Amino acid sequence: MNGIINVYKERGYTSHDVVAKLRGILKQKKIGHTGTLDPEAEGVLPVCLGKATKLCDLLAGHDKVYEAVMLLGQSTDTQDTTGTVLESAPVTASEEEVREAVLSFEGSYEQIPPMYSAIKIGGRKLYDIARAGGEVERKARQVNITFLELGDSLPGGDYELAVECSKGTYIRSLCADIGEALGCGACMSALRRTYSGDFRVEDALTLEEI
């Protein structure tokens, strides 16, 4: 098969798992995804088949849209709630102060990618170094947040976020940076990708449906 399938990646699967499952379902080896989603994240993951794998890098460069949940008052080593808690702090900011801090990140800013990521430094993936107890200096990368909105506040210090951003933006790091700006720390507790370029969540198929 040659073409693109709009896969709905479910929680618990890595992007590599999705490719491996599709190789079994479709009985072909030449398959590639267009941008990693964390195992606990869900949503749109366009997957290229056959000759269309030449489009992987092109499609990966498109803007993405996410629905996220940010937990204030807690910092972790992975920048999400799956990691080890490094610090907890009381949240004294009002909802309006939280909104101002969130909106201050709209536009371009220099973001330091997390240690728990698939970025390679010296031929090794950062998450392999992190799992071995190491840490290396990471260069800040310019990312662009084209749309950022604070949604409803949820019980327990969670806030909903809507984000449209450029390739290479880590929503986990965005949450952590917002928490740092507020002085209480923050991490991401949920993430759902609703758009990747022109591919929409409404049209995505789960592996079971495929």
Phi and psi in degrees as a GROMACS rama.xvg file:
@    title "Ramachandran Plot"
@    xaxis  label "Phi"
@    yaxis  label "Psi"
@TYPE xy
-121.914  124.593  ASN-2
155.458  -164.139  GLY-3
-128.667  131.721  ILE-4
-110.294  131.1  ILE-5
-87.2548  97.9168  ASN-6
-90.946  138.85  VAL-7
-93.0248  102.974  TYR-8
-76.0832  124.788  LYS-9
-91.41  162.098  GLU-10
-63.1627  144.388  ARG-11
97.8935  -15.891  GLY-12
-101.061  140.376  TYR-13
-83.4421  164.974  THR-14
-62.5019  -35.1847  SER-15
-65.1331  -37.4908  HIS-16
-59.0131  -41.7134  ASP-17
-61.2505  -45.8547  VAL-18
-61.1515  -44.2236  VAL-19
-62.0573  -42.3158  ALA-20
-63.9076  -42.0531  LYS-21
-66.6984  -34.2611  LEU-22
-59.8175  -37.3859  ARG-23
-72.9717  -41.2878  GLY-24
-66.9835  -44.1701  ILE-25
-95.1535  -7.2233  LEU-26
58.9129  43.3071  LYS-27
-148.22  152.44  GLN-28
-93.5036  -31.3561  LYS-29
-79.8931  87.4586  LYS-30
-141.658  139.213  ILE-31
-146.713  145.177  GLY-32
-93.6607  169.563  HIS-33
-114.763  25.2993  THR-34
147.739  121.123  GLY-35
-64.7957  137.29  THR-36
-115.226  135.674  LEU-37
-56.5312  152.434  ASP-38
-53.7903  -37.9486  PRO-39
-85.155  -7.75859  GLU-40
-85.5695  160.68  ALA-41
-138.229  169.108  GLU-42
121.838  -157.812  GLY-43
-66.9616  126.399  VAL-44
-140.221  91.2826  LEU-45
-63.7744  133.638  PRO-46
-122.693  129.725  VAL-47
-97.2886  139.736  CYS-48
-118.798  140.219  LEU-49
58.2164  -129.017  GLY-50
-62.4898  -24.0555  LYS-51
-71.2481  -9.84981  ALA-52
-62.1217  -18.9528  THR-53
-65.0779  -16.865  LYS-54
-90.8741  -5.1977  LEU-55
-53.5518  -51.0784  CYS-56
-65.0671  -37.9352  ASP-57
-62.7959  -47.4274  LEU-58
-69.5046  -32.9169  LEU-59
-64.6188  -23.0751  ALA-60
-80.3891  -6.55608  GLY-61
-74.4558  156.517  HIS-62
-64.3453  154.615  ASP-63
-124.462  154.158  LYS-64
-123.292  134.377  VAL-65
-130.567  150.793  TYR-66
-110.235  122.855  GLU-67
-127.682  160.983  ALA-68
-123.041  126.303  VAL-69
-108.858  129.631  MET-70
-101.836  117.088  LEU-71
-84.9444  150.475  LEU-72
91.6861  7.1196  GLY-73
-145.167  127.61  GLN-74
-113.238  137.626  SER-75
-129.5  164.964  THR-76
-70.5063  -23.872  ASP-77
-97.7684  -5.432  THR-78
68.5168  12.5881  GLN-79
-136.743  177.44  ASP-80
-77.979  -0.191189  THR-81
-82.5509  -13.2076  THR-82
-91.253  -177.12  GLY-83
-82.135  132.293  THR-84
-70.9465  123.46  VAL-85
-94.0064  -33.7433  LEU-86
-159.549  140.482  GLU-87
-121.894  143.678  SER-88
-146.549  149.1  ALA-89
-67.5239  145.719  PRO-90
-97.9622  109.692  VAL-91
-104.101  -8.90927  THR-92
-71.8278  142.441  ALA-93
-76.3055  167.731  SER-94
-62.0404  -34.8548  GLU-95
-67.8045  -37.8857  GLU-96
-67.2336  -37.249  GLU-97
-63.0885  -43.9962  VAL-98
-60.7543  -44.4317  ARG-99
-61.9036  -41.8965  GLU-100
-64.7043  -42.2866  ALA-101
-61.2447  -50.6137  VAL-102
-66.9933  -21.1516  LEU-103
-67.1553  -14.8094  SER-104
-94.0577  -0.891399  PHE-105
-69.9379  136.793  GLU-106
105.901  -160.244  GLY-107
-87.3749  139.054  SER-108
-152.515  159.359  TYR-109
-86.9393  114.203  GLU-110
-112.141  131.446  GLN-111
-88.9104  119.438  ILE-112
-65.833  151.785  PRO-113
-73.4493  156.114  PRO-114
-63.569  -37.6912  MET-115
-84.7967  78.4979  TYR-116
-151.031  166.786  SER-117
-88.7978  6.80531  ALA-118
-63.5398  139.661  ILE-119
-100.262  134.46  LYS-120
-130.259  122.618  ILE-121
62.002  31.0445  GLY-122
82.9059  -1.84958  GLY-123
-115.58  140.074  ARG-124
-72.4394  141.255  LYS-125
-58.1843  -38.3721  LEU-126
-68.4322  -26.5344  TYR-127
-68.0661  -40.8282  ASP-128
-64.2163  -43.9561  ILE-129
-63.7852  -41.8386  ALA-130
-66.6575  -25.3966  ARG-131
-85.2893  4.37429  ALA-132
90.0582  7.71256  GLY-133
-97.254  168.539  GLY-134
-149.68  138.207  GLU-135
-125.812  157.851  VAL-136
-71.2047  132.586  GLU-137
-114.361  137.063  ARG-138
-76.8414  139.626  LYS-139
-66.6697  142.757  ALA-140
-121.235  140.585  ARG-141
-76.416  123.495  GLN-142
-119.935  162.269  VAL-143
-126.325  119.679  ASN-144
-98.7235  102.563  ILE-145
-81.6913  -22.9853  THR-146
-150.37  133.911  PHE-147
-146.93  126.181  LEU-148
-138.77  134.808  GLU-149
-87.8132  123.833  LEU-150
-93.1281  -146.168  GLY-151
-71.7953  148.03  ASP-152
-84.6137  139.193  SER-153
-113.298  162.902  LEU-154
-59.2043  143.694  PRO-155
88.5994  9.93607  GLY-156
93.7704  11.1698  GLY-157
-87.8635  146.366  ASP-158
-131.443  140.489  TYR-159
-83.1551  142.011  GLU-160
-128.36  142.277  LEU-161
-114.668  127.208  ALA-162
-133.658  130.792  VAL-163
-116.081  128.921  GLU-164
-149.646  169.609  CYS-165
-81.9829  167.762  SER-166
-54.4181  141.599  LYS-167
86.3241  1.1435  GLY-168
-81.1376  130.336  THR-169
-100.193  117.11  TYR-170
-68.6214  -32.2037  ILE-171
-58.4443  -45.1316  ARG-172
-69.0122  -35.0176  SER-173
-60.6884  -45.8633  LEU-174
-60.2507  -45.3853  CYS-175
-62.7522  -39.1826  ALA-176
-67.5476  -37.5659  ASP-177
-64.1836  -43.4767  ILE-178
-60.937  -37.977  GLY-179
-67.2998  -39.3295  GLU-180
-63.0615  -31.9303  ALA-181
-86.0688  -10.8365  LEU-182
80.1024  10.0639  GLY-183
-120.839  -6.97243  CYS-184
77.9225  159.673  GLY-185
-163.41  160.439  ALA-186
-147.262  170.239  CYS-187
-94.5793  133.854  MET-188
-110.086  -12.1644  SER-189
-161.758  150.665  ALA-190
-150.327  134.038  LEU-191
-137.664  123.235  ARG-192
-90.0977  121.431  ARG-193
-101.884  -21.5315  THR-194
-141.764  142.422  TYR-195
-135.695  101.212  SER-196
61.9254  -124.408  GLY-197
-91.9151  2.21487  ASP-198
-89.3139  125.211  PHE-199
-109.012  150.742  ARG-200
-63.3694  -29.8871  VAL-201
-63.6563  -24.4315  GLU-202
-101.604  -2.07652  ASP-203
-77.0786  149.513  ALA-204
-116.146  137.204  LEU-205
-73.6055  164.899  THR-206
-59.672  -37.5739  LEU-207
-63.2343  -42.2036  GLU-208
-65.6865  -38.4686  GLU-209
